[in-house]
Amino acid sequence: MLTARALGFLKDEQGVGSLWGMFWFLIVLGFAGATVDTTAAFRTETMLQATADAAALAAVIDLPREDEAVLSAVEYAQKNMPPETYGEVLAQEDVVLGTWDEVNRVFMPGESPANAVLVTVRGDPVFATLLRIAGVTGWKLKARAIAQKFTPQCFTDGLVARGWVDTSSNNAYYNEFCVHGQQGVYIQNGSYFEEGTSVSMPDLSMLSMPTDGFDSNPGLREALREGVLDPRMVDRVSDLFDMLLDPKSPIQPTYINTEKPVIEVDCNFDLADAWAHRIYHVICADNKQIQIPGGTLTHDLVILAESQVKIPANAALEDVMLISRADIKNDGANIHFSSGAQLGRPDDCADGGGVQIFTTENVFLSSSITWNGVQVVTSKHAELGASDEGVKGLSVQAGGNISLTSNNSFGLCNGDDPLLLTHRRYRLVM
């Protein structure tokens, strides 16, 4: 039987508030710890991710110079998170070069030629303070980023205009061929668009076609895309001209002997006498022209013309880079191709044999020209004639408009001959 004293103790409620106070103190301390400590962890994680992103992009811009790519990644990581404050967050061995498989979205380390960089940034441990009472000591944080160097499909095999693209009837587009007009696309009846091809513009209201355009152009509806794509190479033609005057320029084609000087000639020079593997600088009045020889193969040359250039009907070019920056006072072209010329080696776009054509003015290309791995860049307008299925690998960029006539088939090339001079893009893929 309890004594009166014991019963009094059991009924005494003094100090209950202190117990509840201690309980709520622990609850508040837990919430405060979660707020303070996790906020510090998230802040550090955000800094690490931003640093990884910047380092990966800095590295991929330097490809294919692999050593420079690694050093650039480390340098940008140190700029974002100085070592004296954060320690060494990125070691050289944590910069991995490889390739990015866009289809499967997989990074493949060590694959060559490298077009992507994987960066792993590691921070010092973030120690918990208030959460230590819950047994949480801290976090060891790291962040990863993958950046890729790429060329949009439209610049590999496509027609891209800063103005509009005007297509006539009865054309066919295959093998992911791309048509893009920054100011719109005009399409007539009777064309075919294979699955995977694209017709794009900033807004689909900029598409012009007949009332029954979808019915008369199979695949067009599925090919339509909205997007912005600026052909930046059209602004660099004159700069490329100056760069190629240096035989040791890094953009010289591989078929040029970079140990030999540039050969200067005038418009009276017969290019049939040109030596292969050399650079020719043609200097003459703007209203004069030099002609590519007909009836023979012109190959392994860089021709830098301060004049108009004419390519006759029976001319054939392989491994040729041709740039003209003659100043035309009217709406004419400073590069004119006659009907029946053969551009590029007819090898289904195997490696080598392609032709690059750059001009600061218009370029006119007549009918029945055979295209095999050809890049055309004009600061103004491009006009393409009917080619009767002779287009096997063609990229056209125009600062103005692109117009083409009927009976062309685009995207027939099965190879992957890389174009020599394209404006690369860079992006984070992971």
C-alpha positions in Angstrom: 0.0 0.0 0.0 1.4 3.4 -1.1 2.2 5.9 1.5 0.7 9.3 1.4 4.0 10.7 0.4 4.3 8.3 -2.6 0.7 9.1 -3.7 1.6 12.8 -3.5 4.6 12.3 -5.7 2.6 10.4 -8.4 0.0 13.2 -8.5 2.6 16.0 -8.7 2.5 17.6 -12.2 5.3 20.1 -11.6 8.1 19.8 -14.4 5.8 18.4 -17.1 6.4 21.6 -19.1 10.1 21.1 -19.0 9.8 17.6 -20.5 7.5 18.9 -23.3 9.9 21.7 -23.8 12.8 19.3 -24.2 10.8 17.2 -26.7 9.9 20.2 -28.9 13.4 21.5 -28.6 14.7 18.3 -30.2 12.0 18.5 -33.0 12.9 22.1 -33.8 16.6 21.3 -33.7 16.0 18.5 -36.2 14.2 20.8 -38.6 16.8 23.5 -38.2 19.5 20.9 -38.9 17.7 19.7 -42.0 17.4 23.3 -43.2 20.9 24.5 -42.4 22.9 21.4 -43.2 21.0 20.3 -46.3 21.0 23.8 -47.7 24.7 23.9 -47.3 25.0 20.6 -49.1 22.6 21.7 -51.9 24.6 24.9 -52.4 27.8 23.0 -52.7 26.3 20.5 -55.1 25.0 23.3 -57.3 28.4 24.9 -57.4 30.0 21.6 -58.3 27.5 21.0 -61.1 28.0 24.4 -62.6 31.7 23.9 -62.4 31.4 20.5 -64.1 29.3 22.0 -66.9 31.7 24.9 -67.5 34.7 22.6 -67.5 33.2 20.1 -69.9 32.2 22.8 -72.4 35.6 24.4 -72.2 37.2 21.1 -72.9 35.1 20.1 -75.9 35.7 23.4 -77.6 39.4 22.5 -77.8 38.8 19.1 -79.5 40.5 17.5 -81.4 43.5 18.9 -79.5 43.3 16.4 -76.6 46.0 17.7 -74.3 44.6 21.3 -74.6 41.1 20.0 -73.9 42.2 18.4 -70.6 44.1 21.5 -69.5 41.1 23.8 -70.4 38.8 21.7 -68.3 41.1 21.9 -65.2 41.6 25.7 -65.8 37.9 26.5 -65.9 37.2 24.3 -62.9 39.8 26.3 -61.0 38.2 29.6 -62.2 34.8 28.5 -60.9 36.0 27.1 -57.6 39.5 28.5 -56.7 41.7 25.8 -55.1 42.7 28.1 -52.2 39.0 28.1 -51.2 37.6 24.8 -52.3 40.7 22.6 -52.9 41.4 20.8 -56.1 38.0 19.9 -57.4 39.1 18.5 -60.8 42.1 16.3 -61.5 43.3 15.6 -65.0 42.5 11.9 -64.7 38.8 12.9 -64.2 38.6 14.5 -67.6 37.8 11.6 -70.0 37.6 12.0 -73.8 35.4 9.9 -76.0 32.4 9.9 -78.3 28.7 10.4 -77.6 26.2 8.0 -79.1 23.3 10.3 -79.8 20.9 7.4 -80.6 21.5 5.3 -77.5 22.6 8.4 -75.3 25.7 6.6 -74.2 29.2 8.0 -73.6 31.9 5.8 -75.0 35.3 6.6 -73.4 38.5 6.4 -75.5 36.7 6.2 -78.8 38.3 8.2 -81.6 38.0 10.7 -83.0 36.8 12.2 -79.8 33.7 14.4 -80.0 32.7 14.5 -76.4 34.2 15.0 -72.9 33.1 13.6 -69.6 34.1 15.6 -66.5 33.8 14.5 -62.9 34.2 17.2 -60.3 34.7 16.2 -56.6 34.3 18.5 -53.6 35.6 18.4 -50.1 33.3 16.7 -47.6 30.4 18.9 -46.4 30.2 18.2 -42.6 26.9 18.4 -40.8 26.5 20.5 -37.7 23.0 20.3 -36.2 22.2 17.0 -37.8 25.0 15.3 -36.0 22.6 14.6 -33.1 20.7 12.4 -35.7 23.8 10.5 -36.6 24.4 12.4 -39.9 28.1 13.3 -40.2 28.1 14.9 -43.6 28.2 14.3 -47.4 30.9 13.6 -49.9 29.7 15.3 -53.1 30.6 15.1 -56.8 29.1 16.2 -60.1 29.4 14.9 -63.6 28.8 16.6 -67.0 29.2 15.4 -70.6 29.6 18.0 -73.4 29.5 17.2 -77.1 30.9 18.8 -80.2 28.4 18.3 -83.1 27.3 19.5 -86.5 23.6 19.8 -87.0 22.3 17.3 -89.6 21.1 20.3 -91.8 24.7 21.4 -92.2 25.9 17.9 -93.2 23.3 17.1 -95.9 20.8 19.9 -96.4 19.7 23.3 -97.6 19.9 26.1 -95.0 19.1 29.7 -95.9 19.1 32.8 -93.7 16.4 34.0 -96.1 13.9 31.6 -97.7 14.1 28.3 -99.5 12.0 28.1 -102.7 11.6 24.6 -104.1 9.8 23.7 -107.4 7.8 20.7 -108.1 8.7 17.0 -108.4 11.6 16.9 -106.0 12.4 14.0 -103.6 14.1 14.0 -100.3 15.7 10.9 -98.6 18.1 9.8 -95.9 17.4 12.5 -93.3 18.0 15.3 -95.8 17.0 18.7 -94.3 15.5 21.9 -95.7 15.5 25.0 -93.5 14.5 28.6 -94.2 14.9 31.2 -91.5 12.3 33.4 -93.4 10.2 30.5 -94.6 10.0 27.6 -97.1 8.0 27.6 -100.4 7.0 24.2 -101.7 5.1 23.3 -104.9 3.2 20.1 -105.7 4.6 16.6 -106.5 7.5 16.3 -104.0 8.2 13.3 -101.8 9.6 13.4 -98.2 11.0 10.1 -96.8 10.5 9.4 -93.1 13.3 11.1 -91.2 13.7 14.1 -93.5 12.8 17.5 -92.2 11.4 20.8 -93.4 11.9 23.5 -90.8 11.5 27.2 -90.1 11.0 29.4 -87.0 7.2 29.2 -87.2 5.1 26.9 -89.4 3.0 29.9 -90.5 6.1 30.7 -92.6 5.4 27.7 -94.9 3.9 28.5 -98.3 2.4 25.7 -100.4 -0.7 25.1 -102.6 -4.0 24.4 -100.9 -3.7 20.7 -101.4 0.0 20.7 -100.5 -0.2 17.9 -97.9 -2.0 15.7 -100.3 0.3 16.4 -103.3 3.5 16.1 -101.2 3.6 12.8 -99.4 5.5 12.9 -96.1 5.5 16.7 -95.9 3.2 16.9 -92.9 5.5 14.5 -90.9 8.6 16.3 -92.0 7.6 19.8 -90.7 9.5 21.2 -87.8 9.7 24.5 -86.0 13.2 25.8 -85.1 15.9 28.4 -85.5 19.1 27.5 -87.5 21.5 30.2 -88.5 24.0 29.4 -91.2 27.0 31.2 -89.5 29.5 30.1 -92.1 28.1 32.6 -94.6 29.7 35.4 -92.5 33.1 33.9 -92.6 33.9 33.4 -96.3 36.3 36.4 -96.6 38.0 35.3 -93.3 38.4 31.8 -94.6 40.0 33.2 -97.7 42.6 35.0 -95.7 43.3 32.0 -93.5 43.8 29.7 -96.4 46.5 32.1 -97.8 48.7 30.7 -95.1 49.8 27.2 -96.2 50.2 26.2 -92.6 46.7 27.2 -91.6 45.0 24.5 -89.5 42.1 24.5 -91.9 44.1 23.6 -94.9 42.8 20.4 -96.6 44.8 17.3 -96.0 45.6 17.0 -99.7 47.6 20.3 -99.7 51.4 20.3 -99.3 51.7 22.7 -96.4 55.5 23.0 -97.0 55.1 24.7 -100.3 54.3 28.5 -100.8 51.2 29.9 -102.3 51.4 30.4 -106.0 50.1 33.8 -107.3 48.7 34.0 -110.8 46.4 36.2 -112.8 43.3 35.5 -115.0 45.5 34.6 -118.0 46.9 31.6 -116.2 45.6 28.2 -117.5 44.6 26.1 -114.5 45.2 23.1 -116.6 48.9 23.7 -115.9 48.4 23.9 -112.1 50.4 21.6 -109.9 48.4 19.3 -107.7 48.6 19.7 -103.8 49.2 23.4 -104.1 47.4 26.7 -103.2 46.7 29.1 -106.1 45.9 32.8 -105.4 44.3 34.3 -108.5 44.6 38.1 -108.6 42.9 40.1 -111.3 40.2 42.7 -111.9 36.7 42.0 -110.4 35.2 42.0 -113.9 37.6 39.3 -115.1 37.2 35.6 -114.7 39.3 32.5 -114.5 38.0 29.2 -115.9 38.4 25.7 -114.5 39.8 23.5 -117.3 37.3 21.4 -119.2 37.7 17.9 -120.5 40.0 16.9 -117.7 40.0 16.2 -114.0 41.0 19.1 -111.7 42.1 17.7 -108.3 44.0 18.3 -105.1 43.9 22.1 -105.3 42.9 25.1 -103.2 41.9 28.0 -105.6 41.6 31.4 -103.9 40.2 33.8 -106.6 39.9 37.6 -106.4 37.9 37.2 -109.6 34.9 35.5 -111.0 35.2 31.7 -111.6 33.5 29.7 -114.4 33.2 25.9 -114.4 32.5 24.6 -118.0 30.1 21.8 -118.8 32.7 19.0 -119.1 34.7 19.9 -116.1 35.3 17.5 -113.2 36.5 18.4 -109.7 37.7 16.1 -106.9 39.4 17.2 -103.7 39.1 20.9 -104.6 38.4 23.9 -102.4 37.3 26.9 -104.4 36.7 30.4 -102.9 35.9 33.6 -104.8 35.5 37.0 -103.2 35.3 39.1 -106.4 33.1 42.2 -105.9 30.1 41.9 -108.3 28.4 45.2 -109.0 25.1 43.7 -110.1 23.0 40.6 -109.2 25.3 38.2 -111.1 27.3 35.4 -109.6 31.0 35.3 -109.1 30.9 31.5 -109.4 29.0 29.9 -112.2 28.7 26.2 -113.0 27.7 25.1 -116.5 25.3 22.2 -117.1 26.8 18.7 -116.9 29.8 19.5 -114.6 30.9 16.8 -112.2 31.6 17.9 -108.6 33.2 15.4 -106.2 34.3 11.8 -106.7 31.4 9.4 -107.6 32.1 7.0 -104.7 28.9 7.3 -102.7 30.5 9.8 -100.4 33.4 7.6 -99.2 36.2 9.5 -97.3 37.9 12.0 -99.6 37.2 13.3 -103.0 34.7 16.0 -102.0 34.5 19.6 -103.2 34.1 22.8 -101.1 32.8 26.0 -102.7 32.7 29.4 -100.9 31.7 32.8 -102.3 31.0 36.2 -101.0 28.5 36.8 -103.8 25.8 34.7 -105.6 26.4 31.2 -106.9 24.5 29.8 -110.0 24.5 26.1 -110.6 23.0 24.9 -113.9 21.1 21.7 -114.6 22.4 18.2 -114.7 25.4 18.8 -112.4 26.6 15.7 -110.5 27.1 16.3 -106.8 29.1 13.9 -104.7 30.1 15.1 -101.2 29.9 18.9 -102.0 29.6 21.8 -99.6 28.5 25.2 -101.0 28.5 28.4 -98.8 27.4 31.7 -100.2 27.1 35.0 -98.4 24.2 35.9 -100.7 21.9 33.7 -102.9 22.2 30.2 -104.3 20.4 29.0 -107.4 20.4 25.2 -108.1 19.2 23.7 -111.4 17.5 20.4 -112.1 20.0 17.6 -111.4 18.1 14.4 -112.5 19.0 12.4 -109.3 22.6 13.6 -109.5 22.7 14.9 -105.9 24.6 12.4 -103.7 25.8 14.3 -100.7 25.2 18.1 -100.7 25.2 20.8 -98.1 24.2 24.4 -99.1 24.3 27.4 -96.7 23.2 30.8 -98.0 23.1 34.2 -96.4 20.2 35.1 -98.7 17.8 32.7 -100.4 18.1 29.2 -102.0 16.1 28.4 -105.0 16.0 25.1 -106.9 14.1 23.8 -109.9 12.3 20.5 -110.5 13.3 16.8 -110.7 16.0 16.8 -108.0 16.5 13.9 -105.6 18.4 14.8 -102.5 20.0 12.7 -99.8 21.1 9.7 -102.0 24.5 9.4 -100.5 25.1 6.5 -98.2 28.6 7.4 -97.0 29.7 10.0 -94.4 32.4 12.1 -96.1 33.1 14.8 -93.5 32.9 18.3 -94.8 36.1 20.2 -94.3 34.8 23.6 -93.1 31.7 23.6 -90.9 30.8 25.7 -88.0 30.7 23.4 -85.0 28.1 23.6 -82.2 28.7 22.6 -78.6 26.1 21.4 -76.0 25.7 19.6 -72.7 24.2 16.2 -73.2 24.2 15.0 -69.6 
